[in-house]
């Protein structure tokens, strides 16, 4: 009789919680206890059968799971609230057929004279009304020039307010911007332009020489526009100056806006090329909103916050998590096209910043700076980013007085983003151990050398236990904006990121390519990234791309480029050569390193090796 009461109660709780399928959690009957805990969190009354069920569970050794519940219930409840809030906002915008430009228009209506974007480099300030007018001019101009909804225009300029105004204006006209990495040169630049299918290229005056270098390979059909004055060099062949055209264009909203919705394409962001040349990831309006909204609610940002964004705007961290707070929630965002360790805190003080963005290298560079008076006078309460090493996490927060670090894990195209919402040192996020099916992501076992999925006798992927490293995957549901996977322009690249029969027979899941570890409380820790890559000034650089450049310079000679472990770097790769590293005592090969001060390669001997390892010499 007691067991029946327990079973009925469990089923009732599961229905109220909206759960389906079998939950995997430690200990027998943990799903039932999870339901009981949910009743308690929701404030529903306990019955005598509830108490009996709990007693039976604890007596059977379920105290371990109760310990997890007690330690994580508050965190999980907050995460559930964030999840539900983002989901509700997205559903409302989907039903209303809103787009990012339309959401931005509502922000402009509320606060037209509020500061939207500030260029820390030039000091120029743009109100929401000015950003609206500039983007309207872009939309009207490209419509007048004959471009139509669905056309792709590539943007190739450094991070400043015009960058945002350009892609936003194109989106107002239903066109799609391909955001090019400003570090691209020669073949990779031509490749990215070609794969985007762009009909036009807008480049900044600072990149005119780069475009001129490949102009002959771009084809005559590609129309080129230069943003800004070209200077004494004059206009490049077949290039139009954009600024005079925009001055003549109307700043009024389009008379007939395109009929777009949240599931339509907004722009393309190129991946870092960890497994080859960069791939153009598709960002639909709902994905842009989802990424920005998760960051906003996970870290309790407010409209009065001022966010400092010194990350590249051609990546999702800078352009969605950062600029998205401006376009969707009305925050002022301060842009700096390039991170400067010496100016970082001065900028934060000058512009009254309360939130900063980081990647791990930024924190490390800031800690290497001499102690200054400015680092103690700022108002920054929150740092949001990824790659902050556990070894320097607490040193960073204590020295600079930043109360909250919002470390997260995610990729432009992924459907399994996670966030560290409660400041757990070293963690990049969590997944609930109480109700794991609410957000269907998992760590599954793989062969770490080949990254091949390991499967059980039924052909399903094998979930990892606490402490076991595994590949992060997310179940795909194209009808759910939180779980959809839009992939890349390349269909073959898209198919390689999807596996089937992962959670259950016949399902589909996104393969992140990243190995993480989860502890018993559900906190996750980044371990490794598949693919041959190394980290350079905040970019994941593909060794395949470097091999192609070196091979060309060496007369098409076969070349192998590989990453090695250097004290204080982020990536540790695996192969015989990598184990040898760059220690001259471990190899008979001649070793060289790039001396940035002298501008060329020098022999790497034992003395230089020792200085690098001790930190006396910086690569």
C-alpha positions in Angstrom: 0.0 0.0 0.0 2.8 2.4 0.8 4.7 1.4 -2.3 1.6 2.1 -4.4 1.1 5.4 -2.8 4.7 6.3 -3.6 4.4 5.2 -7.2 1.2 7.2 -7.8 2.7 10.2 -6.1 5.8 9.9 -8.3 3.8 9.8 -11.5 1.7 12.8 -10.4 4.7 14.8 -9.7 6.3 13.9 -13.0 3.1 15.0 -14.8 3.1 18.3 -13.0 6.8 18.8 -13.8 6.2 18.1 -17.5 8.7 15.3 -17.6 8.7 12.4 -19.9 10.8 9.3 -20.3 13.2 7.8 -17.7 15.5 10.1 -15.8 19.0 9.0 -15.0 20.2 10.0 -11.6 22.2 8.3 -8.9 20.5 5.9 -6.5 17.3 3.8 -6.8 14.1 5.9 -6.9 15.9 9.2 -7.4 13.3 10.3 -9.9 10.6 9.9 -7.2 12.7 11.9 -4.7 13.3 14.5 -7.4 9.6 14.8 -7.8 9.1 15.2 -4.1 11.7 17.9 -4.0 10.0 19.6 -6.8 6.8 19.6 -4.9 8.6 21.2 -2.0 10.2 23.8 -4.3 6.8 24.6 -5.8 5.3 25.0 -2.3 2.8 22.1 -2.8 1.6 20.3 0.4 3.3 17.2 1.7 1.2 14.2 2.6 1.9 11.3 4.9 2.6 9.1 1.9 5.2 11.6 0.8 7.0 11.3 4.2 6.8 7.5 4.1 8.2 7.5 0.5 11.1 9.7 1.6 11.8 7.5 4.6 11.9 4.3 2.5 14.2 6.1 0.0 16.7 7.3 2.7 16.6 3.9 4.4 17.6 2.3 1.2 20.8 4.4 0.9 19.4 7.3 -1.1 21.0 9.8 1.3 23.7 10.4 -1.3 21.1 11.7 -3.7 19.5 13.8 -0.9 22.9 15.4 -0.3 23.0 16.3 -4.0 19.5 17.7 -3.8 20.3 19.8 -0.8 23.5 21.2 -2.3 22.1 22.0 -5.8 18.3 22.7 -5.4 18.8 26.4 -5.1 21.1 26.5 -8.1 18.9 24.3 -10.2 15.8 26.3 -9.4 17.4 29.5 -10.5 18.6 27.7 -13.7 15.1 26.5 -14.3 13.7 30.0 -13.9 16.2 31.3 -16.4 15.4 28.5 -18.9 11.7 29.1 -18.6 12.0 32.8 -18.9 14.1 32.6 -22.1 11.7 30.0 -23.5 8.6 32.2 -22.8 10.2 35.3 -24.3 11.2 33.3 -27.4 7.8 31.8 -27.9 6.1 35.2 -27.6 8.4 36.7 -30.2 7.9 33.7 -32.5 4.2 33.9 -32.3 4.3 37.7 -33.0 6.7 37.0 -35.9 9.2 39.5 -34.5 12.8 39.7 -35.7 15.9 41.2 -34.0 15.5 44.5 -35.9 11.9 44.7 -34.7 12.9 44.0 -31.1 15.6 46.7 -31.5 12.9 49.2 -32.8 11.0 48.8 -29.6 14.1 49.6 -27.6 14.7 52.7 -29.7 11.1 53.8 -29.1 11.6 53.5 -25.3 14.9 55.3 -25.1 16.0 57.1 -28.3 18.5 59.4 -26.6 20.1 56.8 -24.4 23.6 55.8 -25.3 23.7 52.6 -27.3 27.3 52.2 -28.4 30.6 54.0 -27.5 33.8 53.6 -29.4 36.5 53.7 -26.8 39.2 54.1 -29.5 37.8 57.2 -31.1 35.6 58.4 -28.3 32.5 58.6 -30.6 29.1 58.0 -29.0 26.0 56.7 -30.7 22.5 57.0 -29.2 19.9 54.5 -30.0 18.3 57.0 -32.4 21.6 57.5 -34.2 22.2 53.7 -34.5 18.6 53.4 -35.8 19.1 56.1 -38.4 22.4 54.7 -39.6 21.0 51.2 -40.0 17.9 52.5 -41.8 20.2 54.3 -44.2 22.0 51.0 -44.8 18.7 49.2 -45.4 17.4 51.8 -47.8 20.7 52.1 -49.7 21.1 48.3 -50.4 17.5 48.1 -51.5 18.0 51.0 -53.9 21.1 49.2 -55.3 19.0 46.2 -56.2 19.8 43.8 -53.4 16.8 41.7 -52.2 15.9 39.7 -49.1 18.1 36.6 -48.8 21.1 38.2 -50.5 24.4 37.8 -48.6 26.7 40.8 -48.0 30.2 40.2 -46.4 31.4 42.6 -43.7 35.1 43.0 -43.3 36.0 45.7 -40.8 37.2 46.2 -37.3 34.9 46.4 -34.3 33.3 49.8 -34.1 29.7 51.1 -34.1 29.5 51.1 -38.0 30.1 47.3 -37.9 26.9 46.9 -35.8 24.9 49.4 -37.9 25.9 47.6 -41.1 24.7 44.1 -40.2 21.7 45.5 -38.4 20.7 47.6 -41.5 21.1 44.6 -43.8 18.9 42.6 -41.5 16.2 45.3 -41.6 16.2 44.8 -45.4 16.0 41.0 -45.0 19.6 40.5 -46.2 22.2 38.4 -44.4 25.6 39.5 -43.3 28.6 37.2 -43.4 31.0 38.5 -40.7 34.6 38.0 -41.7 37.5 37.6 -39.3 39.8 40.6 -39.8 42.8 38.4 -39.4 42.0 36.5 -42.6 44.5 36.9 -45.4 45.0 35.6 -48.9 43.6 32.0 -49.5 41.6 31.8 -46.2 40.0 35.2 -47.0 39.1 34.2 -50.5 37.8 30.8 -49.2 35.5 32.4 -46.7 34.2 35.0 -49.2 33.5 32.2 -51.7 31.7 29.9 -49.3 29.5 32.7 -48.1 28.0 33.3 -51.5 28.2 37.0 -50.9 27.1 39.4 -53.7 28.9 42.3 -52.1 31.8 43.1 -49.7 31.9 46.0 -47.3 35.4 46.5 -46.0 37.0 49.1 -43.7 39.6 51.5 -44.9 42.1 49.8 -42.5 41.8 46.6 -44.5 42.0 48.1 -48.0 45.5 46.7 -48.6 44.3 43.2 -47.6 41.4 43.4 -50.0 43.7 44.8 -52.7 46.0 41.8 -52.3 43.2 39.3 -53.2 41.1 41.5 -55.5 42.0 39.6 -58.6 40.8 36.3 -57.0 37.4 37.6 -55.9 35.7 37.7 -59.3 34.2 40.6 -61.1 30.6 39.9 -59.9 31.5 40.8 -56.3 30.6 44.5 -55.7 33.0 46.2 -53.2 32.3 49.1 -50.9 34.8 50.8 -48.6 33.6 52.2 -45.3 35.6 55.3 -44.4 38.1 57.5 -46.3 40.7 55.5 -48.2 43.3 58.3 -47.7 46.1 59.3 -50.1 46.1 55.9 -51.8 42.8 56.7 -53.4 40.0 54.3 -54.4 40.7 50.7 -55.2 39.7 49.5 -58.6 36.0 48.6 -58.9 35.3 49.9 -55.3 32.7 52.4 -54.2 33.0 54.6 -51.2 30.1 53.7 -48.8 29.9 56.8 -46.6 28.9 59.3 -49.3 26.2 56.9 -50.5 24.8 56.5 -47.0 24.7 60.3 -46.5 22.4 60.5 -49.5 20.2 57.5 -48.4 16.9 57.9 -46.4 17.1 57.4 -42.7 13.4 56.6 -42.4 12.3 53.0 -41.8 11.7 50.9 -44.9 8.2 51.4 -46.4 7.8 47.6 -46.9 9.8 45.6 -44.3 10.6 42.0 -45.4 8.3 39.3 -44.1 10.8 37.5 -41.8 10.4 35.6 -38.6 12.5 34.3 -35.7 13.4 31.1 -37.5 14.8 33.0 -40.6 18.5 33.6 -41.2 20.0 36.7 -39.7 23.8 36.4 -40.3 26.7 34.1 -40.6 29.6 33.8 -38.1 32.6 31.8 -39.0 33.9 29.1 -36.6 37.5 29.3 -35.6 38.5 26.5 -37.9 39.5 24.0 -35.3 39.2 21.1 -37.8 40.3 22.9 -41.0 39.4 26.2 -42.8 36.6 28.3 -41.1 33.0 27.2 -41.5 30.2 29.7 -41.8 27.7 28.9 -39.0 24.1 29.9 -39.6 22.6 32.3 -37.0 18.9 32.7 -37.2 17.0 35.4 -35.3 16.0 33.1 -32.5 19.5 31.9 -32.0 20.8 35.4 -31.7 18.1 36.2 -29.2 18.6 32.9 -27.2 22.3 33.5 -26.7 21.9 37.1 -25.6 19.0 36.3 -23.4 20.7 33.4 -21.6 23.6 35.6 -20.7 21.3 38.5 -19.7 19.2 36.4 -17.3 21.8 34.0 -16.1 23.9 36.8 -14.7 21.1 39.2 -13.7 22.1 42.0 -16.0 20.1 45.2 -15.7 19.2 48.0 -18.2 21.3 50.4 -16.2 24.5 48.3 -16.7 27.2 49.5 -19.0 29.1 46.6 -20.7 32.7 46.8 -21.8 33.3 44.7 -25.0 36.8 44.4 -26.3 36.2 41.1 -28.0 36.0 40.7 -31.8 32.6 41.5 -33.3 32.9 38.8 -35.9 32.6 36.2 -33.2 29.4 35.4 -31.2 30.8 36.4 -27.8 31.5 40.0 -28.8 28.6 40.5 -31.2 25.8 38.5 -29.6 26.5 38.2 -25.8 28.0 41.7 -25.8 26.2 43.8 -28.5 23.1 41.7 -28.0 22.6 43.4 -24.6 22.4 46.7 -26.4 20.0 45.7 -29.2 17.6 43.5 -27.2 17.8 44.9 -23.6 18.9 48.5 -24.1 22.2 48.4 -22.3 25.1 50.8 -23.2 27.9 48.8 -24.8 31.5 50.2 -24.9 33.5 48.8 -27.8 37.2 48.6 -28.2 38.4 47.1 -31.4 41.4 45.5 -29.8 42.1 44.5 -26.2 44.6 46.6 -24.3 45.8 45.4 -20.9 47.2 48.8 -20.0 43.9 50.7 -20.9 41.4 48.1 -19.7 40.6 49.5 -16.2 41.0 53.1 -17.3 38.3 52.5 -19.9 36.1 50.9 -17.3 36.5 53.9 -15.1 36.0 56.5 -17.9 32.8 54.9 -19.1 31.4 53.7 -15.7 31.3 50.1 -16.8 29.7 47.6 -14.5 30.1 44.4 -16.7 33.1 43.3 -18.7 33.7 40.5 -21.2 36.7 38.3 -21.2 38.5 35.3 -22.7 41.0 33.5 -20.5 44.0 35.3 -22.0 42.6 38.7 -21.1 42.5 37.7 -17.4 46.0 36.4 -17.6 47.4 39.5 -19.3 45.7 41.8 -16.8 47.2 39.9 -13.9 50.7 40.3 -15.5 50.2 44.1 -15.5 51.9 46.1 -12.6 49.5 47.0 -9.8 47.8 50.3 -10.6 45.6 52.7 -8.8 42.9 52.4 -11.5 42.3 48.7 -10.9 40.8 49.5 -7.5 38.6 52.4 -8.6 36.3 50.8 -11.1 32.7 49.8 -10.6 32.8 46.4 -12.4 30.7 43.8 -10.5 30.5 41.1 -13.2 33.0 39.5 -15.7 31.4 37.3 -18.4 33.4 35.0 -20.6 35.1 31.7 -21.0 38.6 30.1 -20.6 39.4 31.5 -17.2 41.8 28.9 -15.7 41.1 27.7 -12.2 44.7 28.4 -11.2 44.1 32.2 -11.6 40.4 32.5 -11.0 40.5 33.5 -7.4 43.6 35.6 -7.9 41.7 37.6 -10.6 38.6 38.1 -8.4 40.6 39.1 -5.3 43.0 41.4 -7.0 40.5 43.3 -9.1 37.5 43.1 -6.7 35.2 41.6 -9.3 32.5 40.0 -7.2 31.0 37.6 -9.8 32.6 35.6 -12.6 30.1 34.4 -15.2 32.1 31.6 -16.9 30.1 29.8 -19.7 30.5 27.2 -22.4 29.1 27.5 -25.8 29.6 27.8 -29.5 27.9 29.9 -32.1 26.1 26.9 -33.6 25.6 24.6 -30.6 22.4 23.7 -28.8 24.1 22.6 -25.5 25.3 25.9 -24.0 25.8 25.9 -20.2 26.5 28.6 -17.7 28.2 28.9 -14.3 25.5 30.9 -12.6 26.7 30.7 -9.0 30.4 31.3 -9.3 31.7 27.8 -8.7 35.5 28.2 -9.2 36.7 26.4 -12.4 33.3 25.4 -13.7 32.0 26.4 -17.1 28.4 25.5 -16.2 26.2 22.7 -14.9 23.4 20.3 -15.7 20.9 19.4 -13.1 21.3 16.0 -11.4 17.8 16.3 -10.0 15.9 16.9 -13.2 18.4 16.2 -16.0 15.8 15.8 -18.7 14.6 19.4 -18.5 17.7 20.4 -20.5 18.6 17.4 -22.6 22.4 17.5 -22.8 24.8 14.7 -21.8 28.4 13.7 -21.6 28.9 10.5 -23.5 31.9 8.2 -23.7 34.2 8.5 -26.7 37.5 7.2 -27.9 39.5 10.3 -27.0 42.1 9.6 -29.7 39.6 9.3 -32.5 36.6 11.0 -30.9 34.5 8.1 -32.1 31.3 7.6 -30.0 31.2 4.4 -27.9 27.9 2.6 -27.8 26.2 -0.1 -25.7 24.6 -3.4 -26.8 21.4 -1.5 -27.9 23.5 0.9 -30.1 22.9 3.9 -27.9 25.6 6.2 -26.6 27.0 5.5 -23.1 26.5 8.3 -20.6 29.4 9.2 -18.5 29.4 8.9 -14.7 30.6 11.6 -12.4 34.3 12.2 -12.9 34.5 10.5 -16.3 35.5 12.7 -19.3 33.1 12.6 -22.2 31.9 14.4 -25.3 29.2 17.0 -24.7 26.1 16.4 -26.9 22.7 18.1 -27.1 19.5 16.4 -28.3 18.1 18.2 -31.4 14.6 19.3 -31.7 14.0 21.7 -34.6 10.7 22.8 -33.2 12.3 24.0 -30.0 14.3 27.2 -30.4 16.5 26.2 -27.4 17.4 22.8 -28.9 17.5 23.4 -32.7 20.7 23.0 -34.7 20.9 25.2 -37.7 24.3 24.1 -38.8 26.5 25.7 -41.5 26.2 26.9 -45.1 28.1 23.6 -46.0 25.6 20.7 -45.8 28.5 18.2 -45.4 29.9 20.2 -42.5 26.4 20.2 -40.9 26.0 16.4 -41.3 29.4 15.7 -39.6 28.2 17.4 -36.4 25.0 15.3 -36.1 24.8 11.8 -34.6 21.8 9.5 -34.4 20.4 7.1 -31.7 22.3 9.0 -28.9 19.7 9.4 -26.1 17.2 7.0 -27.6 16.7 5.0 -30.8 16.2 7.2 -33.9 16.9 10.6 -32.2 19.5 13.2 -33.4 22.1 15.0 -31.3 24.6 17.8 -31.9 28.2 16.8 -31.4 30.1 19.6 -29.7 33.6 18.2 -30.4 34.6 19.2 -26.8 35.5 16.9 -23.9 34.2 17.9 -20.5 34.1 16.4 -17.1 31.1 16.5 -14.7 31.4 16.2 -10.9 28.8 14.6 -8.6 26.9 17.8 -8.2 26.5 18.4 -12.0 29.2 21.1 -12.4 31.0 20.7 -15.6 34.7 21.5 -16.3 36.2 22.0 -19.8 38.9 19.5 -20.5 39.9 19.5 -24.2 38.8 20.3 -27.7 39.1 17.9 -30.6 40.9 18.9 -33.7 44.4 20.1 -34.2 44.5 23.6 -33.0 46.5 26.1 -31.0 45.5 29.4 -29.3 46.9 32.7 -30.6 45.7 36.0 -29.3 42.2 34.8 -28.4 41.7 32.8 -31.6 41.5 29.1 -32.1 43.9 28.6 -35.1 43.7 25.4 -37.2 47.0 23.7 -37.7 45.6 22.6 -41.1 45.4 26.3 -42.2 49.0 26.9 -41.1 50.2 23.8 -42.9 48.7 25.2 -46.1 50.5 28.5 -45.8 53.9 26.8 -45.0 53.5 24.3 -47.7 53.0 27.0 -50.3 56.0 29.0 -49.0 58.1 25.8 -49.2 57.2 24.9 -52.7 54.3 22.5 -51.8 56.5 20.5 -49.5 54.6 18.2 -47.1 54.3 19.9 -43.8 53.1 18.8 -40.3 52.1 21.5 -37.8 51.2 20.5 -34.3 50.5 22.1 -31.0 52.7 21.5 -27.9 52.2 22.2 -24.2 53.8 25.4 -23.1 53.4 26.4 -19.4 50.5 28.8 -19.1 48.7 27.8 -22.4 45.3 26.4 -22.8 45.5 23.5 -25.2 47.3 20.1 -24.6 47.2 17.9 -27.7 48.2 14.3 -28.2 50.6 12.6 -30.6 54.3 11.5 -30.4 55.6 14.9 -31.6 53.4 16.7 -29.1 54.7 14.7 -26.2 58.2 15.7 -27.3 57.0 19.3 -27.0 59.6 22.0 -27.7 62.3 20.8 -25.3 65.6 20.7 -27.3 66.7 17.7 -25.2 63.8 15.6 -26.4 64.3 15.9 -30.1 67.2 15.9 -32.6 65.2 18.3 -34.9 66.2 21.9 -35.1 63.7 24.1 -33.3 62.8 27.8 -34.0 60.6 30.3 -32.4 59.1 33.6 -33.6 60.6 36.6 -31.8 58.0 39.3 -32.2 60.3 42.1 -31.3 62.9 41.2 -34.0 60.2 40.1 -36.4 61.7 36.8 -37.5 62.4 33.3 -36.4 65.4 32.5 -34.1 66.9 29.1 -33.0 65.4 27.7 -29.9 68.2 26.4 -27.6 68.2 25.2 -24.1 68.7 28.6 -22.6 65.7 30.1 -24.5 63.6 27.0 -23.5 64.4 27.5 -19.8 63.5 31.2 -20.0 60.1 30.4 -21.7 59.2 27.8 -19.1 60.1 30.2 -16.2 58.0 33.0 -17.6 61.0 35.2 -18.2 60.5 35.2 -21.9 57.1 35.6 -23.5 56.1 33.9 -26.8 
